[in-house]
């Protein structure tokens, strides 16, 4: 009984911790989803930064060319320009799928080099600085269709990549949850989202074409096509949020149903134990009634979870959980009281047996004393009898000797005559 009660309480603790495990898993998945979806913005931002950095590089080239025309020393400017180009290459690698964590340091490095180049340019150009600025402004405002094409291509690849990774992540999550809970609505919602990919591809192309036609980078473009793309992206994000909510509910419902199955299994074990106690003559009527109430609460929790009534389902499950815990504690208390009574009964029985044995020993001792006394008396009596018998024998022998002596004397008198 003790092991059974301890096992039951331990299982209840496990079932309680299971709720936290399901919740943590759901929260972890949501955080991961949010993190991955934010990468789309990061890589899109990287592609825009790349465009600005390339324009800075064009301005540096124009500054160096102007300084050479003036016959000025451009050694340090060229070195800084090459360092800047290396930093731009790092940013470009990030837009092609590198680590987003490296974007910030790479951009900071490029900005520092650009500031150093600006300071060195002021020192080298001196009085020709204003003219150099005009030439740089003209160089950087010229159309750069190749660079813009590349920038928007990076942006489109980043957005589609994140869309696909987002879809793959949800497919994996739904597949894992399908073994534990109903994910039909989530699967339908994901299929709806996947169906929007072709429209997203076309919207990206249209937005890029309109912005390139106006020689505008992603961050400064606001054409109708760009606005339509942003609206579509917002709709897709909203759909992903709805899918996320559906999955949260599925996780919540699956958690409740799994817990209910675990508690019901323990409930069956308790019921079997009570049946065995009843066979031994123990009154288990009250416990049976309590188990019936637990079963009713579990059934209600199941039905409410399947109907999407999460708060009601959790309320009934917690009530069933606490009721079963109370039953197990009562069984443990009853066992302790039973053992206490059993120990008292054993102690009384041992005391009675010791008293009885003591009386038996006393009676045996008295019997032995009685028998020893009787034996002693018999021995004394036999000794007296033997003494009397020996005395009688001596007297008989003496009498016989006297008779023999008398006969001998008579014979002697006859002979003398």
Secondary structure, DSSP 8 states (H G I E B T S, - for coil): -HHHHHHHHHHHHHHHHHHHHHHHHHHHHHHHHHHHHHHHHHHHHHHHHHHHHHHHHHHHHHHHHHHHHTT---HHHHHHHHHHHHHHHHHHHHHTT--THHHHHHHHHHHHHHHHHHHHHHHHHGGGHHHHHHHHHHHHHS--HHHHHHHHHHHHHHHHHHHHHHHHHHHHHHHHHTTTS--HHHHHHHHHHHTTHHHHHHHHHHHHHHHHHTT--GGG---HHHHHHHHHHHHHHHHHHHHHHHHHHHHHHHHHHHHHHHHHHHHHHHHHHHHHHHHTT---HHHHHHHHHHHHHHHHHHHHHHTT-HHHHHHHHHHHHHHHHHHHHHHHHHHHHHHHHHHHHHHHHHHHHHHHHHHHHHHHHHHHHHHHHHHHHHHHHHHHHHHHHHHHHHHHHHHHHHHHHHHHHHHHHHHH-
